Amino acid sequence: MAPMSRLRVGIDLVQVSRIAGSLAAFGDRFLTRIYTPTELGYARNEPERLAARFAAKEAVVKVLRPREARPEWKSIEVRRDPDGWCELSLTGTAARLAREQAIDSLAVSLSHEAGLANAVVVATLTEGHDREQETEARRAGRGSTNQ
Amino acid sequence: MTVDRIREVVAEHGRLAVDITTLLDGDDLYRAGLTSHASVNLMLALEDEFDIEFPEQMLRRQTFESVASIQEAVEQLHAELNV
């Protein structure tokens, strides 16, 4: 069997109008269920930024490949550096899934244009990690929600 | 009936690729086109419709997988409210 790649990539594309629609229909309830206070501090009134962050969360989920419970939206946070680039911070279920799968670093890039926002996430896996270890870690970690 | 109200909310907010009247209560809504984003709208609209709040542990794919699974979740939350 071919060795498992030590790289994973996730991508997601979001229509900004869909996020604006959720905002119009549900207001703060939508925002506070999906976004962290840090994210809202930067993006609250900016549908493009909100859409790009939504795409980032989805792209992270694709990288984490959850088989059962998907991570809570707010357990995946996009943090923006003052100079413009973004980093990811995982907590809760997202952090647990990353640990179980030996993901040791994540990178994200966001962009938006013409009513669409997208995000690409790349993850690296620790050298020597294999599918058997992953299965074992998932078995051992099932049900825990380490923060 | 609860299930009829659920079907109305799904029809309005689920953005399904198919007409909900063609789906059985147990049919997979994700296969019918329900996206993650639409499932968030669906959850918030169900909260409005039934005056409930989905706790974090219910915000999983399985909860919104079908009309039947949504009904189960709504009834569970109602039962907890009435304890």
gemmi code that builds the backbone of each chain (N, CA, C; Angstrom):
import gemmi

chains = {
    "A": [
        ("MET", (0.844, -1.196, 0.000), (0.000, 0.000, 0.000), (0.883, 1.250, 0.000)),
        ("ALA", (0.504, 2.244, -0.774), (1.308, 3.470, -0.846), (1.300, 4.172, 0.505)),
        ("PRO", (2.416, 4.797, 0.890), (2.433, 5.511, 2.170), (1.438, 6.671, 2.161)),
        ("MET", (0.861, 6.917, 3.362), (-0.114, 7.996, 3.456), (0.603, 9.338, 3.309)),
        ("SER", (-0.018, 10.247, 2.607), (0.595, 11.562, 2.422), (0.741, 12.272, 3.759)),
        ("ARG", (1.816, 13.012, 3.900), (1.984, 13.808, 5.119), (1.416, 15.206, 4.941)),
        ("LEU", (0.744, 15.414, 3.837), (0.081, 16.697, 3.592), (-1.405, 16.461, 3.400)),
        ("ARG", (-2.190, 17.391, 3.915), (-3.622, 17.365, 3.594), (-4.021, 18.757, 3.159)),
        ("VAL", (-5.014, 18.826, 2.291), (-5.507, 20.126, 1.856), (-7.030, 20.123, 1.881)),
        ("GLY", (-7.585, 21.256, 2.259), (-9.038, 21.420, 2.238), (-9.363, 22.755, 1.584)),
        ("ILE", (-10.427, 22.795, 0.837), (-10.816, 24.044, 0.165), (-12.320, 24.204, 0.277)),
        ("ASP", (-12.779, 25.443, 0.340), (-14.218, 25.679, 0.360), (-14.536, 27.031, -0.267)),
        ("LEU", (-15.678, 27.068, -0.913), (-16.122, 28.271, -1.618), (-17.515, 28.640, -1.099)),
        ("VAL", (-17.716, 29.916, -0.772), (-18.988, 30.354, -0.188), (-19.502, 31.571, -0.944)),
        ("GLN", (-20.792, 31.576, -1.225), (-21.407, 32.777, -1.803), (-21.636, 33.793, -0.688)),
        ("VAL", (-21.092, 34.981, -0.867), (-21.213, 36.014, 0.164), (-22.687, 36.321, 0.434)),
        ("SER", (-23.511, 36.276, -0.592), (-24.935, 36.615, -0.420), (-25.638, 35.632, 0.523)),
        ("ARG", (-25.153, 34.392, 0.561), (-25.766, 33.407, 1.469), (-25.499, 33.791, 2.928)),
        ("ILE", (-24.274, 34.219, 3.177), (-23.926, 34.630, 4.544), (-24.684, 35.914, 4.899)),
        ("ALA", (-24.754, 36.837, 3.946), (-25.516, 38.073, 4.188), (-26.979, 37.734, 4.460)),
        ("GLY", (-27.491, 36.729, 3.786), (-28.879, 36.295, 3.997), (-29.092, 35.750, 5.400)),
        ("SER", (-28.139, 34.961, 5.881), (-28.237, 34.429, 7.253), (-28.197, 35.570, 8.266)),
        ("LEU", (-27.343, 36.528, 7.958), (-27.193, 37.684, 8.850), (-28.504, 38.468, 8.910)),
        ("ALA", (-29.123, 38.658, 7.749), (-30.383, 39.406, 7.686), (-31.501, 38.642, 8.405)),
        ("ALA", (-31.502, 37.325, 8.251), (-32.598, 36.530, 8.817), (-32.426, 36.295, 10.318)),
        ("PHE", (-31.188, 36.079, 10.752), (-30.989, 35.623, 12.136), (-30.079, 36.528, 12.972)),
        ("GLY", (-29.442, 37.509, 12.354), (-28.653, 38.505, 13.078), (-27.611, 37.917, 13.994)),
        ("ASP", (-27.586, 38.440, 15.201), (-26.558, 38.039, 16.176), (-26.597, 36.557, 16.517)),
        ("ARG", (-27.785, 35.950, 16.426), (-27.852, 34.510, 16.748), (-26.996, 33.717, 15.776)),
        ("PHE", (-27.034, 34.106, 14.503), (-26.172, 33.442, 13.517), (-24.710, 33.722, 13.845)),
        ("LEU", (-24.392, 34.970, 14.087), (-22.986, 35.341, 14.313), (-22.401, 34.619, 15.520)),
        ("THR", (-23.152, 34.615, 16.624), (-22.566, 34.082, 17.853), (-22.549, 32.546, 17.888)),
        ("ARG", (-23.306, 31.894, 16.994), (-23.229, 30.423, 16.922), (-22.035, 29.974, 16.086)),
        ("ILE", (-21.597, 30.821, 15.170), (-20.582, 30.410, 14.207), (-19.205, 31.003, 14.499)),
        ("TYR", (-19.180, 32.254, 14.924), (-17.908, 32.981, 14.998), (-17.503, 33.275, 16.438)),
        ("THR", (-16.183, 33.297, 16.666), (-15.672, 33.637, 17.990), (-15.672, 35.162, 18.153)),
        ("PRO", (-15.567, 35.632, 19.402), (-15.496, 37.087, 19.605), (-14.332, 37.725, 18.839)),
        ("THR", (-13.202, 37.020, 18.766), (-12.058, 37.557, 18.024), (-12.427, 37.743, 16.550)),
        ("GLU", (-13.066, 36.739, 15.976), (-13.465, 36.830, 14.566), (-14.473, 37.960, 14.350)),
        ("LEU", (-15.421, 38.072, 15.284), (-16.437, 39.114, 15.127), (-15.834, 40.500, 15.301)),
        ("GLY", (-14.791, 40.589, 16.112), (-14.121, 41.875, 16.303), (-13.601, 42.434, 14.993)),
        ("TYR", (-13.239, 41.547, 14.084), (-12.691, 42.001, 12.803), (-13.744, 41.996, 11.688)),
        ("ALA", (-14.684, 41.039, 11.747), (-15.513, 40.780, 10.567), (-17.007, 41.040, 10.752)),
        ("ARG", (-17.443, 41.432, 11.938), (-18.876, 41.473, 12.263), (-19.758, 42.083, 11.172)),
        ("ASN", (-19.397, 43.246, 10.694), (-20.279, 43.931, 9.739), (-19.823, 43.797, 8.291)),
        ("GLU", (-19.009, 42.792, 8.032), (-18.422, 42.635, 6.704), (-18.762, 41.245, 6.153)),
        ("PRO", (-19.840, 41.137, 5.376), (-20.230, 39.811, 4.875), (-19.113, 39.083, 4.131)),
        ("GLU", (-18.262, 39.812, 3.402), (-17.161, 39.140, 2.676), (-16.212, 38.465, 3.658)),
        ("ARG", (-15.881, 39.187, 4.709), (-14.963, 38.617, 5.705), (-15.617, 37.453, 6.441)),
        ("LEU", (-16.903, 37.613, 6.745), (-17.619, 36.516, 7.417), (-17.670, 35.290, 6.513)),
        ("ALA", (-17.924, 35.522, 5.227), (-18.010, 34.404, 4.280), (-16.657, 33.707, 4.145)),
        ("ALA", (-15.582, 34.478, 4.094), (-14.251, 33.878, 3.973), (-13.935, 33.038, 5.206)),
        ("ARG", (-14.346, 33.516, 6.365), (-14.101, 32.759, 7.598), (-14.977, 31.509, 7.669)),
        ("PHE", (-16.181, 31.620, 7.155), (-17.033, 30.425, 7.086), (-16.362, 29.375, 6.199)),
        ("ALA", (-15.855, 29.837, 5.057), (-15.166, 28.918, 4.139), (-13.947, 28.290, 4.823)),
        ("ALA", (-13.236, 29.082, 5.619), (-12.056, 28.552, 6.310), (-12.443, 27.439, 7.278)),
        ("LYS", (-13.545, 27.632, 7.995), (-13.979, 26.612, 8.952), (-14.345, 25.323, 8.221)),
        ("GLU", (-15.029, 25.476, 7.094), (-15.386, 24.305, 6.293), (-14.137, 23.615, 5.742)),
        ("ALA", (-13.184, 24.417, 5.302), (-11.946, 23.837, 4.757), (-11.184, 23.079, 5.847)),
        ("VAL", (-11.204, 23.595, 7.070), (-10.556, 22.888, 8.178), (-11.264, 21.556, 8.434)),
        ("VAL", (-12.597, 21.570, 8.393), (-13.339, 20.317, 8.610), (-12.934, 19.282, 7.559)),
        ("LYS", (-12.731, 19.738, 6.324), (-12.312, 18.794, 5.275), (-10.941, 18.196, 5.586)),
        ("VAL", (-10.088, 18.983, 6.201), (-8.763, 18.498, 6.567), (-8.845, 17.544, 7.771)),
        ("LEU", (-9.758, 17.843, 8.688), (-9.860, 17.034, 9.912), (-10.594, 15.707, 9.674)),
        ("ARG", (-11.384, 15.645, 8.609), (-12.063, 14.409, 8.211), (-12.821, 13.734, 9.362)),
        ("PRO", (-13.726, 14.444, 10.036), (-14.439, 13.820, 11.152), (-15.356, 12.699, 10.679)),
        ("ARG", (-15.340, 11.589, 11.411), (-16.218, 10.471, 11.032), (-17.522, 10.525, 11.816)),
        ("GLU", (-17.449, 11.116, 13.009), (-18.671, 11.186, 13.823), (-19.041, 12.655, 14.042)),
        ("ALA", (-18.883, 13.131, 15.275), (-19.260, 14.518, 15.545), (-18.359, 15.470, 14.778)),
        ("ARG", (-18.971, 16.413, 14.076), (-18.135, 17.418, 13.428), (-17.781, 18.478, 14.465)),
        ("PRO", (-16.649, 19.128, 14.302), (-16.242, 20.103, 15.311), (-17.249, 21.250, 15.415)),
        ("GLU", (-17.359, 21.821, 16.616), (-18.205, 23.002, 16.767), (-17.592, 24.113, 15.910)),
        ("TRP", (-18.470, 24.943, 15.352), (-17.982, 26.022, 14.470), (-16.945, 26.878, 15.185)),
        ("LYS", (-17.223, 27.171, 16.461), (-16.337, 28.105, 17.158), (-15.056, 27.449, 17.667)),
        ("SER", (-14.956, 26.114, 17.502), (-13.696, 25.473, 17.896), (-12.633, 25.642, 16.802)),
        ("ILE", (-13.013, 26.280, 15.720), (-12.059, 26.623, 14.651), (-12.078, 28.142, 14.515)),
        ("GLU", (-10.970, 28.757, 14.840), (-10.916, 30.223, 14.821), (-9.875, 30.709, 13.828)),
        ("VAL", (-10.274, 31.734, 13.055), (-9.323, 32.403, 12.159), (-8.833, 33.658, 12.865)),
        ("ARG", (-7.526, 33.752, 12.990), (-6.944, 34.936, 13.632), (-6.164, 35.720, 12.583)),
        ("ARG", (-6.411, 36.993, 12.560), (-5.763, 37.833, 11.548), (-4.594, 38.587, 12.167)),
        ("ASP", (-3.454, 38.472, 11.520), (-2.293, 39.248, 11.933), (-2.497, 40.695, 11.477)),
        ("PRO", (-2.022, 41.660, 12.259), (-2.180, 43.065, 11.834), (-1.606, 43.323, 10.449)),
        ("ASP", (-0.638, 42.514, 10.030), (-0.054, 42.726, 8.701), (-0.863, 42.060, 7.589)),
        ("GLY", (-1.943, 41.376, 7.937), (-2.858, 40.934, 6.885), (-3.023, 39.435, 6.729)),
        ("TRP", (-2.018, 38.645, 7.079), (-2.192, 37.208, 6.885), (-2.982, 36.612, 8.050)),
        ("CYS", (-3.438, 35.393, 7.852), (-4.287, 34.757, 8.862), (-3.673, 33.447, 9.350)),
        ("GLU", (-3.985, 33.110, 10.577), (-3.577, 31.841, 11.176), (-4.824, 31.171, 11.738)),
        ("LEU", (-4.711, 29.862, 12.007), (-5.827, 29.119, 12.584), (-5.533, 28.749, 14.031)),
        ("SER", (-6.558, 28.763, 14.838), (-6.440, 28.292, 16.213), (-7.563, 27.290, 16.478)),
        ("LEU", (-7.200, 26.097, 16.919), (-8.208, 25.060, 17.172), (-8.352, 24.815, 18.669)),
        ("THR", (-9.586, 24.599, 19.103), (-9.865, 24.206, 20.484), (-10.886, 23.058, 20.423)),
        ("GLY", (-11.264, 22.546, 21.586), (-12.367, 21.585, 21.664), (-12.229, 20.398, 20.716)),
        ("THR", (-13.339, 20.035, 20.080), (-13.365, 18.859, 19.200), (-12.384, 18.998, 18.042)),
        ("ALA", (-12.258, 20.200, 17.515), (-11.337, 20.397, 16.381), (-9.902, 20.089, 16.810)),
        ("ALA", (-9.511, 20.572, 17.986), (-8.146, 20.320, 18.475), (-7.948, 18.826, 18.729)),
        ("ARG", (-8.983, 18.176, 19.257), (-8.864, 16.729, 19.526), (-8.677, 15.955, 18.229)),
        ("LEU", (-9.493, 16.274, 17.232), (-9.375, 15.581, 15.948), (-7.990, 15.799, 15.342)),
        ("ALA", (-7.480, 17.004, 15.449), (-6.156, 17.296, 14.898), (-5.091, 16.464, 15.618)),
        ("ARG", (-5.218, 16.379, 16.934), (-4.243, 15.597, 17.724), (-4.313, 14.125, 17.339)),
        ("GLU", (-5.534, 13.601, 17.264), (-5.703, 12.178, 16.951), (-5.100, 11.817, 15.608)),
        ("GLN", (-5.116, 12.761, 14.713), (-4.612, 12.472, 13.372), (-3.198, 12.993, 13.152)),
        ("ALA", (-2.541, 13.366, 14.262), (-1.143, 13.796, 14.221), (-0.927, 14.983, 13.282)),
        ("ILE", (-1.907, 15.860, 13.210), (-1.712, 17.098, 12.437), (-0.875, 18.038, 13.293)),
        ("ASP", (0.300, 18.380, 12.789), (1.162, 19.212, 13.641), (1.241, 20.668, 13.201)),
        ("SER", (0.746, 20.984, 12.023), (0.641, 22.407, 11.689), (-0.428, 22.620, 10.623)),
        ("LEU", (-0.978, 23.809, 10.659), (-2.044, 24.183, 9.735), (-1.743, 25.561, 9.163)),
        ("ALA", (-2.088, 25.762, 7.910), (-1.963, 27.091, 7.314), (-3.237, 27.386, 6.538)),
        ("VAL", (-3.616, 28.652, 6.509), (-4.850, 29.033, 5.817), (-4.610, 30.252, 4.943)),
        ("SER", (-5.307, 30.299, 3.838), (-5.291, 31.497, 3.004), (-6.734, 31.785, 2.573)),
        ("LEU", (-7.129, 33.060, 2.669), (-8.502, 33.471, 2.357), (-8.498, 34.450, 1.193)),
        ("SER", (-9.579, 34.432, 0.434), (-9.727, 35.507, -0.544), (-11.207, 35.668, -0.897)),
        ("HIS", (-11.563, 36.855, -1.391), (-12.933, 37.037, -1.867), (-12.938, 37.980, -3.053)),
        ("GLU", (-13.913, 37.737, -3.941), (-13.980, 38.502, -5.186), (-15.330, 38.213, -5.832)),
        ("ALA", (-15.952, 39.240, -6.346), (-17.174, 39.080, -7.132), (-18.234, 38.222, -6.449)),
        ("GLY", (-18.467, 38.497, -5.172), (-19.554, 37.813, -4.489), (-19.228, 36.422, -3.994)),
        ("LEU", (-17.980, 36.006, -4.158), (-17.567, 34.688, -3.670), (-16.391, 34.832, -2.720)),
        ("ALA", (-16.380, 33.980, -1.715), (-15.240, 33.958, -0.791), (-14.725, 32.528, -0.735)),
        ("ASN", (-13.409, 32.390, -0.680), (-12.902, 31.027, -0.546), (-11.752, 30.949, 0.433)),
        ("ALA", (-11.468, 29.723, 0.816), (-10.386, 29.479, 1.765), (-9.715, 28.163, 1.405)),
        ("VAL", (-8.408, 28.159, 1.551), (-7.623, 26.937, 1.387), (-6.877, 26.695, 2.691)),
        ("VAL", (-6.924, 25.451, 3.144), (-6.212, 25.069, 4.370), (-5.279, 23.913, 4.041)),
        ("VAL", (-4.041, 24.023, 4.495), (-3.072, 22.947, 4.325), (-2.642, 22.475, 5.710)),
        ("ALA", (-2.549, 21.164, 5.863), (-2.104, 20.602, 7.141), (-0.922, 19.678, 6.888)),
        ("THR", (0.010, 19.660, 7.825), (1.073, 18.659, 7.764), (0.871, 17.663, 8.894)),
        ("LEU", (1.174, 16.407, 8.598), (1.058, 15.343, 9.596), (2.453, 14.958, 10.084)),
        ("THR", (2.542, 14.621, 11.360), (3.812, 14.223, 11.942), (4.402, 13.049, 11.178)),
        ("GLU", (5.716, 13.076, 10.960), (6.381, 11.994, 10.249), (6.200, 10.679, 11.011)),
        ("GLY", (5.952, 9.605, 10.264), (5.814, 8.306, 10.905), (4.388, 7.969, 11.273)),
        ("HIS", (3.498, 8.969, 11.161), (2.094, 8.711, 11.471), (1.504, 7.812, 10.390)),
        ("ASP", (0.765, 6.831, 10.777), (0.115, 6.008, 9.760), (-1.350, 5.749, 10.130)),
        ("ARG", (-2.033, 5.117, 9.205), (-3.473, 4.927, 9.357), (-3.805, 4.105, 10.605)),
        ("GLU", (-2.935, 3.133, 10.910), (-3.204, 2.275, 12.063), (-3.165, 3.098, 13.357)),
        ("GLN", (-2.156, 3.991, 13.430), (-2.061, 4.844, 14.615), (-3.286, 5.745, 14.722)),
        ("GLU", (-3.723, 6.219, 13.572), (-4.866, 7.132, 13.566), (-6.111, 6.430, 14.102)),
        ("THR", (-6.319, 5.209, 13.622), (-7.487, 4.446, 14.054), (-7.421, 4.210, 15.565)),
        ("GLU", (-6.230, 3.863, 16.035), (-6.030, 3.609, 17.461), (-6.319, 4.868, 18.288)),
        ("ALA", (-5.796, 5.998, 17.796), (-5.974, 7.254, 18.526), (-7.443, 7.648, 18.570)),
        ("ARG", (-8.144, 7.404, 17.468), (-9.566, 7.732, 17.437), (-10.331, 6.879, 18.433)),
        ("ARG", (-9.942, 5.598, 18.489), (-10.605, 4.688, 19.420), (-10.379, 5.162, 20.858)),
        ("ALA", (-9.142, 5.492, 21.147), (-8.782, 5.910, 22.502), (-9.424, 7.241, 22.866)),
        ("GLY", (-9.561, 8.114, 21.888), (-10.027, 9.469, 22.179), (-11.518, 9.631, 22.091)),
        ("ARG", (-12.226, 8.587, 21.639), (-13.659, 8.716, 21.429), (-14.366, 9.161, 22.692)),
        ("GLY", (-15.190, 10.181, 22.540), (-15.982, 10.626, 23.676), (-15.312, 11.711, 24.499)),
        ("SER", (-14.011, 11.902, 24.327), (-13.364, 12.950, 25.125), (-13.502, 14.273, 24.383)),
        ("THR", (-13.501, 15.352, 25.140), (-13.571, 16.674, 24.512), (-12.526, 17.565, 25.162)),
        ("ASN", (-11.291, 17.192, 24.986), (-10.219, 17.987, 25.583), (-10.194, 19.388, 24.993)),
        ("GLN", (-10.013, 20.342, 25.851), (-9.953, 21.731, 25.373), (-8.524, 22.104, 25.017)),
    ],
    "B": [
        ("MET", (-49.162, 19.272, 13.043), (-48.253, 18.212, 13.487), (-46.808, 18.655, 13.381)),
        ("THR", (-46.011, 18.202, 14.334), (-44.602, 18.600, 14.354), (-43.924, 18.321, 13.022)),
        ("VAL", (-44.175, 17.149, 12.479), (-43.450, 16.766, 11.268), (-43.802, 17.679, 10.087)),
        ("ASP", (-45.046, 18.131, 10.028), (-45.432, 19.044, 8.945), (-44.735, 20.392, 9.091)),
        ("ARG", (-44.651, 20.867, 10.324), (-43.966, 22.150, 10.564), (-42.472, 22.011, 10.240)),
        ("ILE", (-41.899, 20.876, 10.589), (-40.482, 20.644, 10.261), (-40.291, 20.660, 8.748)),
        ("ARG", (-41.181, 19.995, 8.043), (-41.073, 19.959, 6.579), (-41.179, 21.355, 5.973)),
        ("GLU", (-42.027, 22.193, 6.544), (-42.156, 23.569, 6.042), (-40.857, 24.344, 6.253)),
        ("VAL", (-40.260, 24.184, 7.439), (-39.010, 24.900, 7.737), (-37.887, 24.388, 6.830)),
        ("VAL", (-37.836, 23.080, 6.629), (-36.809, 22.513, 5.736), (-37.000, 23.047, 4.314)),
        ("ALA", (-38.253, 23.106, 3.875), (-38.530, 23.595, 2.516), (-38.076, 25.044, 2.368)),
        ("GLU", (-38.277, 25.834, 3.436), (-37.952, 27.256, 3.340), (-36.456, 27.536, 3.492)),
        ("HIS", (-35.792, 26.782, 4.352), (-34.407, 27.130, 4.692), (-33.361, 26.101, 4.249)),
        ("GLY", (-33.797, 24.930, 3.838), (-32.832, 23.873, 3.531), (-32.153, 23.986, 2.176)),
        ("ARG", (-32.716, 24.794, 1.292), (-32.166, 24.958, -0.068), (-31.855, 23.601, -0.705)),
        ("LEU", (-32.794, 22.704, -0.597), (-32.586, 21.361, -1.150), (-32.634, 21.392, -2.672)),
        ("ALA", (-31.977, 20.409, -3.248), (-31.972, 20.306, -4.707), (-33.245, 19.641, -5.222)),
        ("VAL", (-34.012, 19.075, -4.316), (-35.242, 18.384, -4.718), (-36.423, 18.919, -3.903)),
        ("ASP", (-37.609, 18.699, -4.416), (-38.831, 19.098, -3.718), (-38.997, 18.215, -2.477)),
        ("ILE", (-39.181, 18.855, -1.334), (-39.256, 18.066, -0.087), (-40.432, 17.093, -0.090)),
        ("THR", (-41.466, 17.404, -0.855), (-42.625, 16.494, -0.869), (-42.274, 15.144, -1.510)),
        ("THR", (-41.143, 15.097, -2.223), (-40.735, 13.822, -2.838), (-39.911, 12.978, -1.858)),
        ("LEU", (-39.579, 13.568, -0.692), (-38.722, 12.848, 0.267), (-39.548, 12.198, 1.370)),
        ("LEU", (-39.105, 11.030, 1.787), (-39.708, 10.378, 2.948), (-39.075, 10.953, 4.211)),
        ("ASP", (-39.721, 10.747, 5.349), (-39.194, 11.312, 6.590), (-37.787, 10.810, 6.907)),
        ("GLY", (-37.474, 9.605, 6.483), (-36.157, 9.043, 6.800), (-35.095, 9.314, 5.748)),
        ("ASP", (-35.448, 9.976, 4.656), (-34.472, 10.205, 3.579), (-33.381, 11.182, 4.009)),
        ("ASP", (-32.187, 10.971, 3.447), (-31.010, 11.760, 3.819), (-31.080, 13.161, 3.195)),
        ("LEU", (-31.151, 14.178, 4.068), (-31.278, 15.550, 3.563), (-29.968, 16.040, 2.948)),
        ("TYR", (-28.827, 15.530, 3.440), (-27.546, 15.954, 2.858), (-27.442, 15.441, 1.419)),
        ("ARG", (-27.906, 14.230, 1.209), (-27.921, 13.706, -0.167), (-28.877, 14.499, -1.039)),
        ("ALA", (-29.884, 15.088, -0.408), (-30.863, 15.874, -1.167), (-30.377, 17.309, -1.381)),
        ("GLY", (-29.150, 17.601, -0.934), (-28.561, 18.907, -1.242), (-28.371, 19.833, -0.058)),
        ("LEU", (-28.668, 19.375, 1.161), (-28.485, 20.232, 2.337), (-26.984, 20.474, 2.569)),
        ("THR", (-26.588, 21.739, 2.573), (-25.174, 22.073, 2.824), (-24.992, 22.391, 4.307)),
        ("SER", (-23.733, 22.506, 4.714), (-23.450, 22.877, 6.107), (-24.058, 24.233, 6.428)),
        ("HIS", (-23.898, 25.161, 5.484), (-24.430, 26.501, 5.732), (-25.950, 26.476, 5.837)),
        ("ALA", (-26.601, 25.744, 4.931), (-28.064, 25.653, 4.991), (-28.506, 24.969, 6.280)),
        ("SER", (-27.697, 24.043, 6.770), (-28.093, 23.357, 8.008), (-28.042, 24.314, 9.207)),
        ("VAL", (-27.167, 25.317, 9.141), (-27.137, 26.335, 10.204), (-28.411, 27.173, 10.153)),
        ("ASN", (-28.773, 27.617, 8.942), (-30.033, 28.371, 8.800), (-31.221, 27.543, 9.264)),
        ("LEU", (-31.194, 26.274, 8.883), (-32.272, 25.371, 9.260), (-32.370, 25.263, 10.787)),
        ("MET", (-31.229, 25.100, 11.426), (-31.213, 24.999, 12.892), (-31.812, 26.256, 13.528)),
        ("LEU", (-31.384, 27.439, 13.055), (-31.864, 28.690, 13.652), (-33.360, 28.873, 13.380)),
        ("ALA", (-33.810, 28.491, 12.201), (-35.230, 28.611, 11.875), (-36.064, 27.633, 12.711)),
        ("LEU", (-35.521, 26.443, 12.959), (-36.233, 25.480, 13.819), (-36.322, 26.015, 15.246)),
        ("GLU", (-35.263, 26.669, 15.691), (-35.303, 27.272, 17.037), (-36.418, 28.309, 17.121)),
        ("ASP", (-36.562, 29.109, 16.069), (-37.639, 30.114, 16.050), (-39.002, 29.442, 16.021)),
        ("GLU", (-39.127, 28.447, 15.173), (-40.427, 27.793, 14.970), (-40.912, 27.089, 16.235)),
        ("PHE", (-39.977, 26.445, 16.933), (-40.383, 25.610, 18.074), (-39.984, 26.205, 19.426)),
        ("ASP", (-39.426, 27.397, 19.402), (-39.024, 28.072, 20.637), (-38.100, 27.188, 21.485)),
        ("ILE", (-37.071, 26.713, 20.833), (-36.094, 25.837, 21.495), (-34.700, 26.365, 21.196)),
        ("GLU", (-33.700, 25.752, 21.828), (-32.317, 26.076, 21.480), (-31.525, 24.778, 21.396)),
        ("PHE", (-30.891, 24.563, 20.271), (-30.081, 23.360, 20.115), (-28.767, 23.536, 20.875)),
        ("PRO", (-28.490, 22.674, 21.861), (-27.208, 22.763, 22.556), (-26.081, 22.260, 21.655)),
        ("GLU", (-24.855, 22.654, 22.011), (-23.684, 22.311, 21.182), (-23.641, 20.821, 20.828)),
        ("GLN", (-23.958, 19.968, 21.817), (-23.795, 18.526, 21.556), (-24.788, 17.996, 20.519)),
        ("MET", (-25.821, 18.784, 20.221), (-26.770, 18.339, 19.187), (-26.429, 18.916, 17.814)),
        ("LEU", (-25.431, 19.770, 17.776), (-25.080, 20.391, 16.500), (-24.166, 19.464, 15.718)),
        ("ARG", (-24.683, 18.321, 15.395), (-23.900, 17.357, 14.649), (-24.675, 16.971, 13.398)),
        ("ARG", (-23.909, 16.431, 12.489), (-24.477, 16.081, 11.191), (-25.724, 15.203, 11.332)),
        ("GLN", (-25.656, 14.256, 12.276), (-26.747, 13.296, 12.405), (-28.072, 13.968, 12.791)),
        ("THR", (-28.004, 15.055, 13.563), (-29.229, 15.710, 14.027), (-30.085, 16.196, 12.857)),
        ("PHE", (-29.425, 16.677, 11.810), (-30.157, 17.289, 10.697), (-30.174, 16.390, 9.458)),
        ("GLU", (-29.927, 15.113, 9.692), (-29.774, 14.186, 8.573), (-31.094, 13.879, 7.858)),
        ("SER", (-32.188, 13.959, 8.579), (-33.486, 13.627, 7.968), (-34.595, 14.340, 8.738)),
        ("VAL", (-35.773, 14.385, 8.139), (-36.928, 14.957, 8.833), (-37.168, 14.188, 10.128)),
        ("ALA", (-36.999, 12.865, 10.068), (-37.233, 12.032, 11.255), (-36.226, 12.349, 12.365)),
        ("SER", (-34.942, 12.544, 11.994), (-33.939, 12.827, 13.035), (-34.162, 14.218, 13.631)),
        ("ILE", (-34.604, 15.160, 12.802), (-34.921, 16.499, 13.329), (-36.101, 16.405, 14.290)),
        ("GLN", (-37.095, 15.624, 13.897), (-38.280, 15.467, 14.758), (-37.882, 14.895, 16.123)),
        ("GLU", (-36.999, 13.901, 16.069), (-36.530, 13.292, 17.320), (-35.850, 14.340, 18.205)),
        ("ALA", (-35.010, 15.177, 17.583), (-34.281, 16.189, 18.346), (-35.234, 17.235, 18.915)),
        ("VAL", (-36.192, 17.679, 18.092), (-37.148, 18.696, 18.551), (-37.974, 18.146, 19.711)),
        ("GLU", (-38.416, 16.915, 19.593), (-39.242, 16.329, 20.657), (-38.434, 16.132, 21.936)),
        ("GLN", (-37.163, 15.755, 21.771), (-36.289, 15.605, 22.939), (-36.111, 16.943, 23.659)),
        ("LEU", (-35.891, 18.007, 22.886), (-35.696, 19.324, 23.488), (-36.975, 19.820, 24.139)),
        ("HIS", (-38.101, 19.551, 23.519), (-39.384, 19.924, 24.115), (-39.609, 19.198, 25.421)),
        ("ALA", (-39.278, 17.899, 25.429), (-39.465, 17.100, 26.634), (-38.600, 17.629, 27.769)),
        ("GLU", (-37.361, 18.044, 27.429), (-36.463, 18.570, 28.455), (-36.997, 19.885, 29.021)),
        ("LEU", (-37.620, 20.689, 28.131), (-38.181, 21.976, 28.582), (-39.336, 21.770, 29.548)),
        ("ASN", (-40.054, 20.647, 29.344), (-41.270, 20.416, 30.132), (-41.056, 19.600, 31.388)),
        ("VAL", (-39.774, 19.291, 31.670), (-39.479, 18.499, 32.871), (-39.800, 19.333, 34.106)),
    ],
}
model = gemmi.Model(1)
for chain_id, residues in chains.items():
    chain = gemmi.Chain(chain_id)
    for i, (resn, *xyz) in enumerate(residues, 1):
        res = gemmi.Residue()
        res.name, res.seqid = resn, gemmi.SeqId(i, " ")
        for name, pos in zip(("N", "CA", "C"), xyz):
            atom = gemmi.Atom()
            atom.name, atom.element = name, gemmi.Element(name[0])
            atom.pos, atom.b_iso = gemmi.Position(*pos), 0.0
            res.add_atom(atom)
        chain.add_residue(res)
    model.add_chain(chain)
structure = gemmi.Structure()
structure.add_model(model)
structure.setup_entities()
